Amino acid sequence: MSKKYLVTGGAGYVGSVVAQHLLEAGHQVTVLDDLSTGFREGVPEGAGFIEGRIQDAARHLDASYDGVLHFAAFSQVGESVARPEKYWANNVGGTMELLAAMRSAGVRTLVFSSTAATYGEPVSTPITESDPTAPTSPYGATKLAVDHMITGEAAAHGLAAVSLRYFNVAGAYGAYGERHDPESHLIPLVLQVALGRRESISVYGDDYPTPDGTCVRDYIHVADLAEAHLLALDAATAGEHLICNLGNGNGFSVREVIETVREVTGHPVPEVVAERRGGDPAVLVASAARAQERLGWKPSRADLAGIVSDAWAFARGRENGS
């Protein structure tokens, strides 16, 4: 059955792929995005578009909407340390206004884009939803604050809510992929080296207690992530706030990513070993057992070469102006 959804932040990387999946599933989609970090061309064809902030949702939400998928957040860890007030005002203050707008309009289903940054330094691997939350940046702290806010909203006002805590999202889905500015994610940065736009890739520490000495991370294909959001809409239950990790359950080291980019692209990728960055855990890998149990979700694109290949196709398309 076709439903109508508001996608906040739907001009960004993950939001645009989710919006496209919703359209392909036959739903009506309206994207709300102020384009401060998103891109107008990221709004899928067939979706309505409102240029505006989260705080503007009250002017547009009404009872015709069946739910909201919320991606509109600032997400640069370093910037959040330098400008925490920007992150608290938007990520927390904006979401508080969004929840009030949903309550006023009678829209009672929410899927929230949360993050593994809520856990901070892991106490065990793989990370589960019952592990302690101790974010190490204002960004992670704001996302955790919103999760607490949603828990209270569900209990007090019957909101049906699911928070999805992502690990490292990567890959592309057709015309929709990563185009952050500045870029901070490993795979697109390594691809920039393969494209000749960057001389080398920095490896921050090669003396970690891992098989090759470099950090290990859990990479999830953005299309698998999008499918989880659609399943979360179906699983959302009135009065409950369900929190699920999303990851592929396998870790890949920095050097494995670099070598995979070399193999996929056929280009040399010079690497330069730099000092460790403060706060970088050796291993961050998710347990997605709860998502499999509660959402019926299992990633089908967990192969690193496939993830890199999709990201490479998108990066080359942008380079060629297509």
Residue pairs with C-beta under 8 A, 6 or more apart in sequence:
2 26
2 27
2 28
3 27
3 28
3 66
3 67
3 233
4 27
4 28
4 29
4 30
4 64
4 65
4 66
5 22
5 27
5 28
5 29
5 30
5 65
5 66
5 67
5 68
5 69
5 233
6 30
6 32
6 57
6 60
6 61
6 65
6 67
6 68
6 69
6 107
7 15
7 18
7 19
7 22
7 29
7 30
7 31
7 32
7 47
7 68
7 69
7 71
8 15
8 32
8 33
8 54
8 57
8 68
8 69
8 70
8 71
8 72
8 98
9 15
9 32
9 33
9 38
9 70
9 71
9 72
9 73
9 113
10 16
10 18
10 19
10 29
10 31
10 32
10 33
10 38
10 42
10 43
10 47
10 69
10 71
11 31
11 33
11 35
11 38
11 39
11 40
11 42
11 43
11 49
12 33
12 37
12 38
12 39
12 42
12 71
12 72
13 42
13 169
13 176
13 177
13 178
13 179
13 180
13 222
14 71
14 113
14 166
14 169
14 222
14 225
14 226
15 31
15 33
15 38
15 42
15 69
15 71
15 72
15 113
16 38
16 42
16 43
16 44
16 176
17 173
17 176
17 222
17 223
17 225
17 226
18 69
18 71
18 225
18 226
18 229
18 230
19 29
19 31
19 43
19 44
19 47
20 44
20 173
20 174
20 176
20 226
21 173
21 223
21 226
21 227
21 229
21 230
22 29
22 69
22 230
23 29
23 44
23 46
23 47
25 230
28 48
29 44
29 46
29 47
29 48
30 47
30 48
30 49
30 50
30 60
30 65
31 43
31 44
31 47
31 48
31 49
31 50
32 50
32 52
32 54
32 56
32 57
32 60
32 72
33 43
33 49
33 50
33 51
33 52
33 72
34 51
34 52
34 53
34 72
35 51
37 74
37 75
37 180
37 181
39 179
40 49
42 176
42 179
43 49
44 176
50 56
50 60
52 59
52 60
53 72
53 90
53 94
54 70
54 72
54 90
54 94
54 95
54 97
54 98
55 93
55 94
55 97
55 98
57 68
57 97
57 98
57 101
57 102
58 97
58 100
58 101
58 104
58 105
61 68
61 101
61 102
61 104
61 105
61 107
62 105
63 105
63 106
63 107
65 105
65 107
66 107
66 109
67 107
67 108
67 109
67 110
67 111
67 233
67 236
68 98
68 102
68 107
68 109
68 110
68 111
69 110
69 111
69 113
69 229
69 233
70 95
70 98
70 110
70 111
70 112
70 113
71 113
72 90
72 94
73 90
73 91
73 113
73 142
73 143
74 80
74 86
74 87
74 90
74 91
74 139
75 115
75 139
76 139
76 182
76 184
77 117
77 137
77 139
77 140
77 184
78 184
79 86
79 87
80 86
80 87
80 137
80 138
80 139
80 142
81 137
81 138
84 138
87 138
87 139
87 142
88 138
88 142
91 139
91 142
91 143
91 145
91 146
92 142
92 145
92 146
92 149
95 146
95 149
96 149
99 110
99 149
99 150
99 153
99 159
102 108
102 110
102 159
103 153
103 157
103 159
108 158
108 159
108 160
108 238
109 159
109 160
109 161
109 233
109 236
110 150
110 159
110 160
110 161
110 162
110 236
111 161
111 162
111 163
111 164
111 229
111 232
111 233
111 236
112 146
112 147
112 150
112 161
112 162
112 163
112 164
113 164
113 166
114 143
114 146
114 147
114 163
114 164
114 165
114 166
114 243
115 139
115 140
115 143
115 165
115 166
116 127
116 165
116 166
116 167
116 245
116 247
116 284
116 286
117 135
117 136
117 137
117 139
117 140
117 143
118 133
118 135
118 140
118 143
118 144
118 147
118 165
119 127
119 131
119 132
119 133
119 134
119 135
119 140
119 165
120 133
120 134
120 135
120 136
120 140
121 134
121 136
121 279
121 281
122 131
122 281
122 283
122 284
123 131
123 132
124 131
125 283
125 284
125 285
126 218
126 247
126 249
126 285
126 286
126 287
127 245
127 284
127 285
127 286
127 287
128 245
128 287
128 289
128 290
129 165
129 243
129 244
129 245
129 290
133 144
135 141
135 143
135 144
136 279
137 279
147 163
147 241
147 243
150 159
150 161
150 163
150 241
151 241
153 159
153 161
153 241
154 160
154 161
154 239
154 240
154 241
155 239
155 241
158 238
158 239
159 238
159 239
159 241
160 236
160 237
160 238
160 239
160 240
161 236
161 240
161 241
161 242
162 232
162 233
162 235
162 236
162 241
162 242
162 243
162 244
162 295
163 241
163 242
163 243
163 244
164 225
164 228
164 229
164 232
164 244
164 245
164 246
164 291
165 243
165 244
165 245
165 246
165 286
166 220
166 225
166 246
166 247
167 217
167 218
167 219
167 220
167 245
167 246
167 247
167 284
167 285
167 286
168 185
168 186
168 217
168 218
168 219
168 220
168 247
168 284
169 219
169 220
169 222
169 225
170 178
170 185
170 187
170 219
170 220
170 221
170 222
170 307
170 308
170 311
171 177
171 187
171 221
171 222
171 223
171 301
171 306
171 307
171 308
171 310
171 311
172 178
172 222
172 310
172 311
172 313
172 314
173 222
173 223
173 226
173 310
175 314
175 317
176 222
176 314
177 222
177 310
177 311
177 314
177 315
177 318
178 185
178 187
178 188
178 311
178 314
179 318
180 188
183 189
183 192
186 201
186 217
186 254
186 257
187 219
187 257
187 261
187 307
187 308
187 311
188 311
188 315
189 198
189 201
190 201
190 257
190 258
190 261
190 269
191 261
191 265
191 308
191 311
191 312
191 315
192 198
192 315
193 199
193 200
193 201
193 261
193 267
193 269
193 270
194 261
194 262
194 265
194 267
194 269
194 312
195 267
195 315
195 316
195 319
199 270
200 269
200 270
200 271
200 272
201 258
201 269
201 270
201 271
201 272
202 271
202 272
202 273
202 274
203 214
203 254
203 255
203 258
203 271
203 272
203 273
203 274
204 215
204 254
204 274
204 275
204 276
204 277
204 280
205 213
205 214
205 215
205 273
205 274
205 275
205 276
205 277
205 280
206 212
206 213
206 214
206 255
206 273
207 213
207 276
208 214
208 215
208 216
208 276
208 282
209 282
210 216
210 253
210 282
210 283
211 253
212 253
212 255
212 256
213 255
214 253
214 254
214 255
215 253
215 254
215 280
215 281
215 282
215 283
215 284
216 251
216 252
216 253
216 282
216 283
216 284
216 285
217 251
217 252
217 253
217 254
217 284
217 285
218 247
218 248
218 249
218 250
218 251
218 252
218 284
218 285
218 286
219 248
219 252
219 257
219 304
219 307
220 246
220 247
220 248
220 299
220 302
221 248
221 299
221 301
221 302
221 306
221 307
221 310
223 301
224 246
224 248
224 299
224 300
224 301
224 302
225 246
227 297
228 244
228 246
228 291
228 295
228 297
231 295
231 296
231 297
232 242
232 244
232 295
235 242
235 294
235 295
235 296
236 242
242 294
244 288
244 290
244 291
244 294
244 295
244 297
245 286
245 287
245 288
245 290
245 291
246 286
246 288
246 291
246 297
247 285
247 286
247 287
247 288
247 299
248 286
248 288
248 299
248 302
249 285
249 286
249 287
249 288
249 299
249 302
250 285
250 302
251 283
251 284
251 285
252 260
252 304
255 271
256 304
257 304
257 308
258 269
258 271
260 304
260 305
260 308
261 267
261 269
261 308
261 312
262 268
262 269
263 305
264 305
264 308
264 309
264 312
265 312
288 297
288 298
288 299
291 297
292 298
301 307
